[in-house]
Amino acid sequence: GLYNYQSRTHSLVHFWDSQVWQGLQAASFWSPVLENTQLAIAITTVFSVLPGRYEDRAYRRIFLDTGHLLGNIELACALNDYRPHAIGGFADAAINELLYLDSEQEGAICIIALADLLDIDQNLPKTRTALPGNIATNYPKISEGQLLGYLHKATQLESDTSGPEGWKFDESEGQLEDKYNLPFCTKVSTVTPSIHWGFKLENLENTILKRRSTRAYTGASLSLRELLALLDFTYQPHHYTDQGLDTAPDYFDLSLIETFIAVSAVTGLEEGCYYYAPKAQELRQIRFKNFRKELHYLCLGQELGRDAGAVLFHTADLKRNLPRSLDCDRLQTPRQRSNGVRTITPYMTTKSVELPTNQKLFAVEDSVSSAYQN
């Protein structure tokens, strides 16, 4: 049946006692990960409560918070012998109807099938996670405050767009490509020892339970070791296979995004702006100055940006990405894996609507904390 998770009371409310799995499969265009699994989580967003505070940029808040949830789900699965399989291609209207949602107020944005790794039949091969959507190049004048709703409806899928290859996994799809390998760049290796999470990841579990949202920083410096540990844990999951974490977690398309780091106070690292090259595992310096004043402005006057030792940015080149025709409503970036640290989170959005800008900054919502603890 169907359950609603009540976050305030940490409980499940059973509101529909009937077989719904076949309906979920049909609405998810028969994704193969639903063939052998028996449990799935649908993440929804309540649109009606967001625009008043965040207006049209509420999508960033939606996907920031969704990223926190999905990051926690993935890590919690690792602690309990489950493997989460992301489904980003589904018929929005059918899923909303299945869940008894009022689509004008709330909508599903991601489905996570949970595979029990102790059941041999649920040890599944990788499949595609996202399906392409249509690009809208002609659209009416959209009044201020209406963009969020229009954007969400414009990128909804109505039918299976997977083509002849269906859900078959393409090894080349979404591969990372390092950039900004400029001759004048100062390059800093990010290769670092992995964080040791203890017996059966007990230290990781304690960190998840104890970490809290940080709204103020002391202005103290991070150490280079702390920053490198954060990057390694987030972007190099294969370094943690021997500790029981997934070596190749699901992503939708990592090639859509790039990561930049503005360094204000990191001991052992020159101030400036760096491009993070995940394949080469190095930081490439592209700007050479302290940007505290500019970061304060970019973070809309929030002291978090000014006082952070480093601020991470995710960017997307819209002109290059749009022809790929992805349903970018469900874009996933590297998983949120932080050891007592908040980072700019996965699952931000680019949406498949043609915009005049070439590159757009998606998030300056969170800064790197100066409270790394092993």
C-alpha positions as CSV (number, residue, x, y, z in Angstrom):
1,G,0.0,0.0,0.0
2,L,0.9,3.7,0.4
3,Y,2.4,5.3,3.4
4,N,3.2,8.9,4.3
5,Y,6.3,9.6,6.3
6,Q,5.6,12.0,9.2
7,S,8.9,13.8,9.8
8,R,7.8,15.5,13.1
9,T,6.9,12.2,14.7
10,H,9.2,9.9,12.8
11,S,6.3,7.6,11.9
12,L,4.5,6.2,8.9
13,V,0.8,6.7,8.2
14,H,-0.8,3.9,6.2
15,F,-3.3,5.8,4.1
16,W,-4.0,3.3,1.2
17,D,-4.3,-0.4,1.8
18,S,-4.1,-1.8,-1.7
19,Q,-1.7,-3.2,-4.3
20,V,0.0,-0.2,-6.0
21,W,3.3,-1.7,-7.4
22,Q,2.1,-2.4,-10.9
23,G,0.7,1.2,-11.1
24,L,4.1,2.5,-10.0
25,Q,5.9,0.4,-12.6
26,A,3.6,1.7,-15.4
27,A,4.0,5.3,-14.3
28,S,7.8,4.8,-14.2
29,F,7.7,3.4,-17.8
30,W,8.6,0.0,-16.5
31,S,12.0,0.8,-15.1
32,P,13.8,-2.5,-14.6
33,V,14.8,-1.6,-11.0
34,L,11.2,-2.0,-10.0
35,E,11.0,-5.6,-11.3
36,N,12.7,-7.2,-8.3
37,T,12.4,-4.6,-5.6
38,Q,9.5,-4.3,-3.2
39,L,10.0,-0.9,-1.6
40,A,10.2,2.6,-3.1
41,I,10.3,6.1,-1.7
42,A,8.7,9.0,-3.6
43,I,10.1,12.4,-2.9
44,T,7.6,15.2,-3.5
45,T,7.7,19.0,-3.2
46,V,4.9,21.2,-1.9
47,F,4.9,24.1,-4.3
48,S,2.2,26.1,-2.5
49,V,4.4,26.9,0.5
50,L,7.5,28.1,-1.3
51,P,6.9,30.9,-3.8
52,G,5.8,33.4,-1.1
53,R,9.3,33.3,0.4
54,Y,11.6,32.4,-2.4
55,E,9.5,33.4,-5.4
56,D,10.7,32.0,-8.8
57,R,14.0,30.8,-7.4
58,A,12.2,28.4,-5.1
59,Y,13.3,25.5,-7.3
60,R,16.8,26.0,-5.9
61,R,15.5,25.6,-2.4
62,I,13.5,22.6,-3.4
63,F,16.4,20.7,-4.8
64,L,18.8,21.8,-2.1
65,D,16.5,20.2,0.5
66,T,15.8,17.2,-1.7
67,G,19.6,16.7,-2.0
68,H,19.9,16.6,1.8
69,L,17.2,14.0,1.9
70,L,18.6,11.8,-0.9
71,G,22.1,12.1,0.5
72,N,20.9,10.8,3.8
73,I,18.8,8.0,2.2
74,E,21.9,6.8,0.3
75,L,24.1,6.8,3.4
76,A,21.4,5.2,5.5
77,C,21.0,2.5,2.9
78,A,24.7,1.7,3.2
79,L,24.3,1.3,6.9
80,N,21.4,-1.2,6.5
81,D,22.5,-3.3,3.5
82,Y,20.2,-1.6,1.0
83,R,21.0,0.0,-2.4
84,P,19.0,3.0,-3.6
85,H,18.2,3.1,-7.3
86,A,17.2,6.6,-8.6
87,I,14.4,6.9,-11.1
88,G,14.2,10.4,-12.7
89,G,12.1,9.5,-15.7
90,F,8.4,9.0,-15.0
91,A,5.0,10.2,-15.9
92,D,4.5,13.0,-13.5
93,A,0.7,13.1,-13.7
94,A,0.4,9.3,-13.2
95,I,2.7,9.3,-10.2
96,N,0.9,12.2,-8.6
97,E,-2.5,10.5,-9.2
98,L,-1.1,7.2,-7.7
99,L,0.0,9.1,-4.6
100,Y,-3.3,11.1,-4.4
101,L,-1.5,14.4,-4.7
102,D,-3.1,17.6,-5.9
103,S,-0.7,18.4,-8.7
104,E,-1.5,22.2,-8.4
105,Q,-0.1,22.1,-4.8
106,E,2.4,19.2,-4.7
107,G,4.3,17.0,-7.1
108,A,6.7,14.1,-7.2
109,I,10.3,14.9,-8.3
110,C,12.2,11.7,-7.7
111,I,11.5,8.0,-7.1
112,I,14.0,5.9,-5.2
113,A,13.7,2.1,-5.4
114,L,15.3,0.4,-2.4
115,A,17.0,-2.9,-3.2
116,D,17.7,-5.4,-0.3
117,L,21.3,-6.4,-0.8
118,L,20.8,-9.5,1.3
119,D,18.4,-10.8,-1.3
120,I,20.4,-12.1,-4.3
121,D,17.5,-11.3,-6.7
122,Q,17.7,-7.6,-5.7
123,N,21.4,-7.2,-6.5
124,L,20.7,-5.4,-9.7
125,P,22.8,-4.2,-12.6
126,K,23.0,-0.4,-13.3
127,T,20.4,1.1,-15.6
128,R,19.7,4.5,-16.9
129,T,18.3,6.9,-14.3
130,A,17.0,9.8,-16.3
131,L,15.0,10.0,-19.6
132,P,15.2,12.9,-22.1
133,G,12.4,15.4,-22.2
134,N,11.4,17.9,-24.8
135,I,13.0,21.3,-25.1
136,A,10.6,24.2,-25.2
137,T,11.8,27.0,-27.4
138,N,8.5,28.8,-27.8
139,Y,6.7,29.9,-24.7
140,P,4.5,32.8,-23.7
141,K,5.5,35.8,-21.6
142,I,5.6,34.5,-18.1
143,S,4.7,37.0,-15.4
144,E,6.8,37.4,-12.3
145,G,6.1,34.8,-9.7
146,Q,4.7,32.3,-12.2
147,L,7.9,30.9,-13.6
148,L,8.2,28.0,-11.1
149,G,4.9,26.5,-11.9
150,Y,5.2,27.0,-15.6
151,L,8.7,25.5,-15.6
152,H,7.7,22.4,-13.7
153,K,4.7,21.7,-16.0
154,A,6.8,22.3,-19.1
155,T,9.3,19.6,-18.2
156,Q,6.8,16.9,-17.1
157,L,6.9,13.7,-19.1
158,E,3.8,12.2,-20.5
159,S,5.2,9.2,-22.3
160,D,8.2,6.9,-22.5
161,T,11.0,8.9,-24.2
162,S,13.7,6.3,-23.7
163,G,13.9,5.2,-27.4
164,P,15.0,1.8,-28.7
165,E,17.7,1.4,-26.0
166,G,15.1,1.8,-23.2
167,W,16.6,1.9,-19.8
168,K,19.9,0.3,-20.9
169,F,22.9,1.8,-19.1
170,D,25.3,3.7,-21.3
171,E,28.8,3.8,-19.8
172,S,29.7,6.9,-21.7
173,E,26.7,8.9,-20.6
174,G,27.3,11.5,-17.9
175,Q,31.1,10.9,-17.8
176,L,33.0,13.6,-16.1
177,E,35.4,15.7,-18.2
178,D,38.0,18.0,-16.5
179,K,38.3,21.5,-17.8
180,Y,40.3,24.7,-17.3
181,N,43.6,23.0,-17.7
182,L,45.2,26.3,-18.4
183,P,49.0,26.7,-18.6
184,F,49.1,29.5,-16.0
185,C,47.0,27.5,-13.4
186,T,48.4,26.7,-10.0
187,K,47.5,23.1,-9.5
188,V,47.0,21.5,-6.1
189,S,46.5,17.7,-5.8
190,T,43.4,16.7,-3.9
191,V,44.5,13.1,-3.4
192,T,44.2,12.5,0.4
193,P,43.7,9.6,2.8
194,S,40.1,8.5,3.1
195,I,38.1,9.3,6.2
196,H,37.9,6.2,8.4
197,W,34.3,5.8,9.5
198,G,34.9,3.0,12.1
199,F,33.4,-0.4,12.5
200,K,30.3,-0.8,10.4
201,L,30.4,2.9,9.6
202,E,29.4,3.7,13.2
203,N,31.2,7.1,13.1
204,L,29.3,8.0,10.0
205,E,26.0,7.1,11.6
206,N,26.8,9.2,14.6
207,T,27.8,12.1,12.4
208,I,24.4,12.0,10.5
209,L,22.5,11.9,13.8
210,K,24.4,14.8,15.4
211,R,25.0,17.2,12.5
212,R,22.8,20.3,12.4
213,S,22.3,23.2,10.1
214,T,24.9,25.9,10.5
215,R,23.8,29.5,10.3
216,A,26.9,31.2,11.6
217,Y,30.7,30.8,11.2
218,T,33.5,32.1,13.3
219,G,35.6,33.2,10.4
220,A,38.4,30.8,11.4
221,S,40.4,29.1,8.7
222,L,39.9,25.6,7.4
223,S,42.9,23.4,7.0
224,L,43.8,22.1,3.6
225,R,43.4,18.6,5.0
226,E,39.8,19.3,6.0
227,L,38.9,20.7,2.6
228,L,40.5,17.8,0.8
229,A,38.7,15.3,3.0
230,L,35.4,16.9,2.2
231,L,36.0,16.8,-1.6
232,D,37.3,13.3,-1.5
233,F,34.3,11.9,0.4
234,T,31.9,13.8,-1.9
235,Y,33.4,13.3,-5.3
236,Q,35.4,10.0,-5.1
237,P,32.9,7.4,-3.8
238,H,35.1,4.5,-5.0
239,H,37.6,5.4,-2.3
240,Y,35.1,4.2,0.3
241,T,34.2,0.8,-1.2
242,D,36.2,-1.1,1.4
243,Q,34.2,0.6,4.1
244,G,30.9,-0.7,2.7
245,L,29.8,2.4,0.8
246,D,28.6,2.2,-2.8
247,T,31.5,2.5,-5.3
248,A,29.2,3.8,-8.1
249,P,26.1,5.4,-6.7
250,D,23.3,6.5,-9.1
251,Y,23.6,9.9,-10.7
252,F,21.4,11.4,-13.4
253,D,24.1,13.3,-15.4
254,L,27.2,14.6,-13.7
255,S,28.5,16.0,-16.9
256,L,26.0,18.8,-16.7
257,I,27.7,20.5,-13.9
258,E,31.1,22.0,-12.9
259,T,32.4,22.7,-9.4
260,F,34.3,25.8,-8.4
261,I,35.6,26.8,-4.9
262,A,36.2,30.3,-3.7
263,V,38.9,30.1,-1.0
264,S,39.0,32.8,1.6
265,A,40.8,31.2,4.5
266,V,42.2,27.7,4.0
267,T,45.6,27.1,5.7
268,G,48.0,25.8,3.2
269,L,46.1,27.0,0.1
270,E,46.4,30.4,-1.6
271,E,43.3,32.7,-1.6
272,G,41.4,32.8,-4.9
273,C,39.0,30.9,-7.0
274,Y,39.7,27.3,-8.0
275,Y,38.1,24.8,-10.5
276,Y,37.8,21.3,-9.1
277,A,38.9,18.6,-11.6
278,P,37.4,15.4,-10.2
279,K,39.0,13.0,-12.7
280,A,42.5,14.4,-12.2
281,Q,41.8,15.0,-8.5
282,E,43.3,18.5,-8.4
283,L,42.3,22.1,-7.8
284,R,43.2,24.5,-10.6
285,Q,43.5,28.1,-9.6
286,I,41.8,30.5,-12.1
287,R,41.5,33.7,-10.0
288,F,44.0,35.2,-7.6
289,K,42.6,37.3,-4.8
290,N,40.5,37.3,-1.7
291,F,36.8,37.4,-2.6
292,R,35.2,37.8,0.8
293,K,33.5,41.1,-0.2
294,E,32.2,39.6,-3.4
295,L,31.0,36.4,-1.7
296,H,29.1,38.4,0.8
297,Y,27.3,40.1,-2.1
298,L,26.7,36.9,-4.0
299,C,25.3,35.3,-0.9
300,L,22.7,38.1,-0.8
301,G,24.3,39.7,2.2
302,Q,24.5,36.5,4.3
303,E,27.4,36.4,6.7
304,L,27.8,32.7,5.9
305,G,29.4,33.5,2.6
306,R,31.6,36.2,4.0
307,D,32.8,34.2,7.0
308,A,33.2,30.7,5.4
309,G,36.7,29.4,4.9
310,A,35.6,28.3,1.4
311,V,32.5,28.5,-0.6
312,L,31.5,25.8,-3.2
313,F,29.6,26.7,-6.4
314,H,27.9,24.4,-8.9
315,T,27.5,25.8,-12.4
316,A,25.8,24.5,-15.5
317,D,26.6,25.6,-19.1
318,L,23.0,25.8,-20.4
319,K,23.9,26.4,-24.0
320,R,25.9,23.2,-24.1
321,N,23.5,21.1,-22.0
322,L,20.2,22.0,-23.5
323,P,20.6,20.1,-26.8
324,R,21.0,16.9,-24.7
325,S,17.3,17.3,-24.0
326,L,17.5,15.9,-20.5
327,D,14.6,16.2,-18.2
328,C,16.8,18.3,-16.0
329,D,14.0,18.7,-13.4
330,R,15.8,15.7,-11.9
331,L,19.5,16.6,-12.3
332,Q,21.7,15.0,-9.8
333,T,25.1,16.1,-8.8
334,P,27.6,14.4,-6.5
335,R,26.0,12.9,-3.5
336,Q,25.9,14.9,-0.3
337,R,28.4,13.2,1.9
338,S,29.7,15.4,4.6
339,N,31.3,14.7,7.9
340,G,29.6,17.3,10.1
341,V,29.8,19.7,7.1
342,R,27.1,21.2,4.9
343,T,27.9,21.6,1.2
344,I,26.0,23.0,-1.7
345,T,23.8,20.0,-2.3
346,P,22.9,17.6,-5.0
347,Y,19.8,17.7,-7.1
348,M,19.8,21.2,-8.3
349,T,17.8,22.1,-11.5
350,T,18.5,23.4,-14.9
351,K,15.1,22.7,-16.5
352,S,14.7,22.2,-20.2
353,V,13.6,25.6,-21.2
354,E,15.9,27.6,-23.5
355,L,17.3,30.6,-21.8
356,P,19.4,33.5,-23.2
357,T,22.3,33.0,-20.7
358,N,25.2,30.7,-21.5
359,Q,26.2,29.9,-18.0
360,K,24.1,30.4,-14.9
361,L,25.1,30.1,-11.2
362,F,22.7,27.7,-9.5
363,A,23.4,27.9,-5.9
364,V,25.2,29.9,-3.3
365,E,23.0,28.4,-0.6
366,D,25.5,26.8,1.7
367,S,29.2,27.3,2.5
368,V,31.8,24.8,3.7
369,S,31.8,24.6,7.5
370,S,34.9,25.1,9.5
371,A,33.9,22.3,11.8
372,Y,35.3,19.1,10.3
373,Q,35.6,16.4,12.9
374,N,36.9,12.9,12.4
